[in-house]
Amino acid sequence: MLVVEMVIPLTKKLSELFDVRYGNSLELNRLRRTGPEGIPFISRKMHDNGIAAYVELIDGIEPNPAGELTCAMSGNGVLSTFIQNRPYYTAFHVACLRPRVKLDTQELLYYCVCIRANRYRYSYGRQANRSLREILLPSPEDIPKWVTHAPIGHDERLIDSLLKLSSVSAAEGRTDTVGEQRVAVGELFDVIYGTNLELIRLERDQNGINFVSRTAKNNGVSARVKLISDVEPNPAKVLSVAGGGSVLETFLQLEPFYSGRDLFYLKPKVELNEEELLFYSAVIRANRFRFNYGRQANKTLPFLPIPTRESIPLWVYGGVQRQVDRLFSR
């Protein structure tokens, strides 16, 4: 008789692994903002490591210490959890989690993911104010080995490639605000239907070519696939735009790519640098509200109004450089 022994992972309550306390409960509109050199102000945001702004030091209020986790206890980003590697302030309904056991950075990131994985328990506006401490998490002894071996840090080649996208050469004469002149998408770009392939019929290859679909994530890339001998890829340095699905999700594609159904690419009719293309990707995406309730943009995409090239604001140029400087210590 074959006996199968099941190994049940050990779990602990969140409060057994972390000291949980309520944050500062400050209001951003009452604080004085600064540049990235200031104190990070952590809100219930789902992105940007929870940072809503940077603010001046407040007399009489000591920032929370670096090395803690912040966790949103309510809002659309409920249970969004991040490591804070600098002293910080918090908004309302943000919990501060201080590890009670020794955990390295990889292990803290692992627990960020584990806590966030419980978001489904808080649908329909439920808050985690009372139940956060009771959430069950894997015991430190059961953290998978791959977690501690996972590489973290900055890829210098990636940073260098990002810096090459930044340009100030076209910034002369610009203002800080978007100009008022508008033009249809189809007047500034050739609107071209993509290769219209089905991923299920393609052979995946980690070293192959990007397959861009209508997803809103990962720059639109769903997979990498092998080249097809008789199918020419879509060109590089164009914008991919979802006509259906995640309508108007728009991304800059810097490499040739294949695409799925209802996926267009926009080829500039005039020379545009990468930062200008990133600006237009954000502008087109900002029109998503027009396509609620299942509406598609297949027919109307060429007629969407967007700013003319002359209306692009000054802050676009050199923007990639500023973001790299903000995100990475060099």
N, C-alpha and C positions, 0 to 999 in steps of 0.2 A: 504494500500500500504506500503510495506516494504522499508524503506530508509536505505541504508548502507553508513555510513560515513567513508570515507577513510582518514587515517592519513598519510600524506606525511612527511617523515623525513626531518628535516632542514639540509641544507648543507652550508658550507662556503668554500671559496677559501683557499688553503693551506697558502697563504700569509696573510690571516686574523688570522690564528692560530699560525703561526710561522714567526719569522724574518728569512729571507733567505739570506745567503751570500755565496760567493764562498770561498772554503777552501784555504789552503796554497800553493797548486800547486807545491809541492816539488817532486824531483826525488830521489827514494830510492837508486839508485846506487851512489848517491853523499853523502849519509849519512852514519854515522858510526853505525853499528848494535850493539845491546847489548842483554842481556837476558831479561826475562819478567819484570825485575825491571825497564826497560827503559820506554821511551815514546811510546805509541802505534802509529804505522803509519797506517793510514786508507786508503785503496785503493778502487777500484771498485769491490772487491771480493764479491761473493754471500754468502760466508760462513765465519766462524771464527769471527763473529761480524765485518767483514770488515777488520780485522787486518792482514796486510801483513808481518809485522815485528815489532820489538821494536828497538828504536834508541836513541842515546844520545841527550840531550838537545842542541839546536842550539843557539849560542850566537846571540842576537839581534832579535830572533823570538820567541815570546811567544806562547806556545801551546794554542790551543783552549780549552775553559773551559769544565769541566765535566758537565754531565746532558743534553747535547745537542743530537740531532739526526744527524746522517750522512746519506746522500743519494747519491747513484751513479747516475750520470746524463747521462752516456753513457756506452758502453761496453756490454758484455754478461750479466752482472749483473745489468743492468739499473734498477733504482728504488729500488735496495736492500737497505733497511733502517734499521739502528740499533741505540740503545741507547749507548752512550759512557759514562761510569761511571768513567773514568779517563781523565785528560787532554791529548790532542792528537794532532798529526799533520795529514795532509791529502796530498794525491797525486792529480794529475790533475783530473778535472771533478768530484769532490766530493763536494756536497753542505752541509753546516752546518745549521741546523734548530734549532733556539732557541725559546722555547715556549713563546708566548705572553700572555698566560693565565696560571693560576696555574693548573698543571696536575701532578698526582702522577705516580709512575712507571708503574702500570697496564695500566693506560690511555695512557701513552707514547708508551708502547708496542702495544696497540690497534691501535694507529695511524701508527706505523711502518707497521703493517699488512695492514691497509687501503691504505697506500701509495703504498706498494708493489703490492697490488691487481690491480693497474693500469698499470702493466707492459705490458699487451696485447696491449696497445695503442702505444707501441714503438717497434713493430716488424720491421724487415727488416732494422735494423741499425739506426732507428730514435733516436734522442737524446732528452733529457728532459731539455736542458740548458735554453731554453726560456719559455717553457710551464709549468715547474715545479710549479711555483707560482699560476698557474690557475687551478691546479687539485682540484676537489671538494671533500671535506671530510665531514663526519658527524659532525654536531655541537656538542660541548661538552655536551649540554643539552640532546642530543639524544644518548649518549654512553650507551649501554645496561648495566643493573645493574650487570649482571654476571661478567662484566669486573672488576669492583672494588672489587668483592668478590673472584676473581680467585687467588688461592694460588701461590705465587712465593717464591723463595728461594731455599735452598739446602736441599735435602733429605739425612739426615745423614746415613740412612741405605744403600741407594744407593752408597754413597761415600765409606762407609766401604766395601761394596761388591766389588767395583772397585779396592780398594787398595789390596784386597786379590788376585787379578789377577796378581799383580806385583811380579816379582821374579828376583833376581840377582844371584841365586845359580848356574846357568849354564853359567854365563858370563865369567868365567875364560879362559884366552887364546884367547879371541876374539879380532878382530881389529875393527877400526871405519868404515871400508868399507865392502861392501858385497863381499864375496869371489868369486873366479872364477869357482869353481866346480859346475856342474849342474847335475840334475837328473830328470827323467820324473815324472810327477805327480803320475802315476800309480805305480812307484817304492817306493814312500814314503807313499802313501795313497791307501787304498782300495777304488775304485770308485764305488759307489753303487747307483742304481736308487731308488728314494724315494717311498713313498706310493702311488703316482699318484692318488690323490683324486680330486674331483670337489667340490669347495667351495659351489657352489649353492645347492648341495645335502646334505650339512652338517648343523647341528643345531648350531647356534652361542651361545656362552656362555662366558661372561666376566671373569668367574672364571675357564674356561676350559683350553685347551691345545693350543699352538701356531699353526697356519696354515701358513706355509712359502710358498710363491709363487715366481714368477720370477720378482717381483717388485724390483726396485733399492732403495726403501725407507724403513725406519723403521726396519732395520735389516732383511729385507725380509719378515716380518710378515704382512700378510694382515688382519688377524682376529684371534680371539680365539674361539675355537669350543669345543663341547662336545666330550668326549672319545667315540670311537666306540668299542663295546665289542669284536669284532672279528678281529680288525685291530691293530696290534702292531705299536706304534709310532716309528719314527726314533730315534736313541739314542742321548743322550746329548754329549757335548764336541766334536762336529764334525763341519766341514765346510759345509754349504749349498752353492751350485753353480748352477746358472741358465744356462741350456744348450741352451735355446732359449729365446725369448723375450728380456729382458735386459741382454743380453748374458754376462756370466762370472761375474755377480754381486755375490760376495762371502762374506759370513758372518759367524762369529763364533756363533754357537747355543749352549748355555749353559744349555738348558732344552730340554727334549724329545719333538718332534714336528711331526705334519703331514705335508705333502707337496703336491703340485699340479703337473701338467704335466711338463715334461722336467726339472725336478729339481733333481739334484744329491746331495749326501752327501759324503764327504771325511772322512774316518775313518783312523786315523794315524796307520801305521804299527809299529811305534816305539813311545815311550813315548815323547809327546810334551806338554810343558806347555802352558798356555793361551796366553802369549805374543808371543811365537813362532807361535802359530796358527793364531794370528792376523797378524803377519808378512806375513805368507803364504796367508792369505786372500787378503792382499794388492798386493802381487806379482802376484797372479792369476788374480786379477782384472786388473792389469796393462797390461794384454794381450788382453784387449777388442778390441783394434785397429785391431786385426787380423780377427775380425768377423763383419766387416762392411757389408753393402748392404744385410742384411738379413741372412748372414751365421750363422749356428748354431754350437755349440760345442759338440753336443751329441756324436759324434764318436771320435773327436780329443782331448777331455779333458784329457784322460789318458796319452797322449803323449806330453803335453805341458812341456817344460823345465823350471825347477825352481831351485833355489839354494839348495844345499845340507844342511843338518842340521848344518854341520861344517862351512858352509859359512855364517850363520846368523851373522850380525854385532853386535858389543857391545851395540850400542844405543838401540837395541830392548829391552834389559833386564832392567827393572826398568822404562820403557817408560810410563806405565800406571800411576805409582806414579808421574812422572814428569808432566804428563798432568793434573792429579787431582790437584796438587799443583798450576799449572798455572791457572786453570779455577775456582778453589774455594779457598776462603780465609778460612783457618782453624785455 
